[in-house]
Amino acid sequence: MSTITPHYRTITQLLQSRSFSIDDYQREYKWERQNIEELVSDLFGKFDAQYTPGDSPVAASGYASYFLGSIIVTQRSGKSYLVDGQQRVTSLTLLLIHLYRAAKEKNLQVASTIEPLIFSDTYGEKKFNLDIPERVPVIRALFNGEEYNADGKEESIRTILARYQDIESTGVVDDLGEGLQSFIYWLMGNVGLIEIATENDAHAYSIFETMNDRGRPLSPVDMLKAYLLAPIEQEQHRQDANRMWKKTVLDLISWEADPDPERDATCLKAWLRSKYAESIRERKAGSSDKDWELIGTTFHRWIRDNEERLGAGSEPRNLALMTEEFPFFARAHKLILQASRTYTKGLEPLFYNAHNDFTWQTTVLMAALNVDDDDETVRRKLAITASYLDIWLMRRTSNYIRVGYSSTSYTMYLLCKEIRGKSVVELVDILSRKLKEDDVDFEGSESRGRRGIAGLGLNQFSRRYIYHMLARVTAYVEVNSGKPDLFDKYVDRKAKNPSDVEHIWANDYSRYQDECATRQDFENWRNNVAGLLLLPADVNRSYQDKPFAEKAPHYAKQNLYAASLTGSAYQHQPQFEGFRVRESLPFKPYEKFGKQEQLERTELLLDLVNKVWAPERLASYLP
């Protein structure tokens, strides 16, 4: 008889010198940025609440543990197959790779300890713990710190690369500081999960089905519904509340062609945080979770413990929460989702922030909404708040300031409280004032010693934001020259011939030695944002290493921002010329392109970004 054995495993016990496969028919790796940021944030928060600067790694062994749930594993032909758990195991592997590389760079001894959790050495060959052949190349590249181009690859490979970049952008290594080594030991030894192991596939899939179907325990959303229904005694009211709640949940989780069983909980967390959170955990050892964190983990219990905050507990109020307030914010949530995924006239800023993967957007956008807002007011408030976030985000990323889930959590909490329930006019006034008083803009940040556009160059952190910036600037120039808005086309990575970042300077240091004394100086100039364009991938590949004089005729056939480097853009283009003169923009063609020309182009780009991300945009949404 086949055995079914549950075991508690620490991360070390689960992964050390082991490898896991998945069956071909299993779904892709599908975690989104928010999932990975929440995992990293939760782990960091649990560790940080116990860590005191100066604690030795040994002290971390006495910190509280963290439970990651359960996975189901079956054995077949001497291999371990993940029946349930590939999302978490893959995500943990990516986090471990990031921590390994950081530890190795800092020469921490824990690097050699973490290494066997990522791969095992079999007769000199690295066998990664995720033994999925098509995914091994990207895992190997990340482990070795090598560039990897996922264009045209299957969904899981693209997602793995994107989620690794998201982990990098959280800044968790910087946040940990001297506690990095202690955190890694804590993660390996104090974080764990239940491994349910069986030698029989039938048993494994039976367990999976029972856990995810017939035997599924009540979810937090189910428990919240039961709590809210309890005081509603009038039968018709009870039926109405139950029916409306079920419809609202179904509409959320089955939204269009992208069903998501967690979307109802995601919506509830965003709504409750945006409208009711009044406290957040302090960033010091021993601090306990407050409203902001508790809503994110146990919102059903938080409401029960804070019913006075919501006015909950009575039949009229609970009825309103179930039949009016939750449905209203669920509709807003779906509108935000729609505009985040489809370039929608009047709601373009939501698409911009979604393209920048800003995971707090939904929460912040809900804060200013009121249940009695009509559809037009809702749209105006969403556009105003999203425009503020768009400007705020791009100012920071242009100055290498992190905008990930953890690094912006406190700021977004304060912002929600400040704009909560405000009118359209009040919202514009508050957010315009905040932008005016902001120490960070595209010229730089004096307090942080940053140089803004002048110092912005292409690297792992900035690549996604520079790509976004170039697409926005290119679209802005074209729209103001009478052409259609193609921003969504420029950022479509699934297109047959997607746009890529093009270096105006050829990748040949020998051609620039008269201007650049060192290779590093050459690389700095070549990678500066003012020396970059967006071009179709095939054009980029064909001409990237050619000198400017040879590339310029091809630029002339591309988008107007690229073509403006050449004389052709200034011939027979009356609308472009009118735009250039009207806005006093220093566009000019070039015969060659070196340092002096790039300095001029920097001034042009600075003018353009200050127009694209002008704070005056907020007032354009006033009635």
Stockholm file with secondary structure:
# STOCKHOLM 1.0

chainA/1-623         MSTITPHYRTITQLLQSRSFSIDDYQREYKWERQNIEELVSDLFGKFDAQYTPGDSPVAASGYASYFLGSIIVTQRSGKSYLVDGQQRVTSLTLLLIHLYRAAKEKNLQVASTIEPLIFSDTYGEKKFNLDIPERVPVIRALFNGEEYNADGKEESIRTILARYQDIESTGVVDDLGEGLQSFIYWLMGNVGLIEIATENDAHAYSIFETMNDRGRPLSPVDMLKAYLLAPIEQEQHRQDANRMWKKTVLDLISWEADPDPERDATCLKAWLRSKYAESIRERKAGSSDKDWELIGTTFHRWIRDNEERLGAGSEPRNLALMTEEFPFFARAHKLILQASRTYTKGLEPLFYNAHNDFTWQTTVLMAALNVDDDDETVRRKLAITASYLDIWLMRRTSNYIRVGYSSTSYTMYLLCKEIRGKSVVELVDILSRKLKEDDVDFEGSESRGRRGIAGLGLNQFSRRYIYHMLARVTAYVEVNSGKPDLFDKYVDRKAKNPSDVEHIWANDYSRYQDECATRQDFENWRNNVAGLLLLPADVNRSYQDKPFAEKAPHYAKQNLYAASLTGSAYQHQPQFEGFRVRESLPFKPYEKFGKQEQLERTELLLDLVNKVWAPERLASYLP
#=GR chainA/1-623 SS CCCEEEEEEEHHHHHTTCCEECCTTSCCCCCCHHHHHHHHHHHHHHHHTTCCTTCCGGGGGGSCCEEEEEEEEEEETTEEEEEECHHHHHHHHHHHHHHHHHHHHTTCTHHHHHGGGTEEEETTEEEESBCCGGGHHHHHHHHHTCCCCCTTSCHHHHHHHHHHHHHHHHTHHHHHGGGHHHHHHHHHHHEEEEEEEESCHHHHHHHHHIIIIITCCCCHHHHHHHHHHTTCCSHHHHHHHHHHHHHHHHHHHTCTTCCCTTHHHHHHHHHHHHHHCCCCCCSSTTCCCCHHHHHHHHHHHHHHHTHHHHTTTSHHHHHHIIIIIHHHHHHHHHHHHHHHHSCCTTCHHHHHHHHTTCTTHHHHHHHTCCTTCCHHHHHHHHHHHHHHHHHHHHHHHTTTCCCSHHHHHHHHHHHHHHHTTCCHHHHHHHHHHHHHHCSCBTTBBTTTTBCGGGGCBCSTTTHHHHHHHHHHHHHHHHHTTTCCCCHHHHTCTTSSSCEEEEESSCSCGGGGTTTCSSHHHHHHHHHBGGGEEEEEHHHHHHHTTSCHHHHHHHHTTSCHHHHTTSGGGGSSCHHHHHHHHHTTCCCCCCSSCSHHHHHHHHHHHHHHHHHHTCGGGGGGGCC
#=GC SS_cons         CCCEEEEEEEHHHHHTTCCEECCTTSCCCCCCHHHHHHHHHHHHHHHHTTCCTTCCGGGGGGSCCEEEEEEEEEEETTEEEEEECHHHHHHHHHHHHHHHHHHHHTTCTHHHHHGGGTEEEETTEEEESBCCGGGHHHHHHHHHTCCCCCTTSCHHHHHHHHHHHHHHHHTHHHHHGGGHHHHHHHHHHHEEEEEEEESCHHHHHHHHHIIIIITCCCCHHHHHHHHHHTTCCSHHHHHHHHHHHHHHHHHHHTCTTCCCTTHHHHHHHHHHHHHHCCCCCCSSTTCCCCHHHHHHHHHHHHHHHTHHHHTTTSHHHHHHIIIIIHHHHHHHHHHHHHHHHSCCTTCHHHHHHHHTTCTTHHHHHHHTCCTTCCHHHHHHHHHHHHHHHHHHHHHHHTTTCCCSHHHHHHHHHHHHHHHTTCCHHHHHHHHHHHHHHCSCBTTBBTTTTBCGGGGCBCSTTTHHHHHHHHHHHHHHHHHTTTCCCCHHHHTCTTSSSCEEEEESSCSCGGGGTTTCSSHHHHHHHHHBGGGEEEEEHHHHHHHTTSCHHHHHHHHTTSCHHHHTTSGGGGSSCHHHHHHHHHTTCCCCCCSSCSHHHHHHHHHHHHHHHHHHTCGGGGGGGCC
//
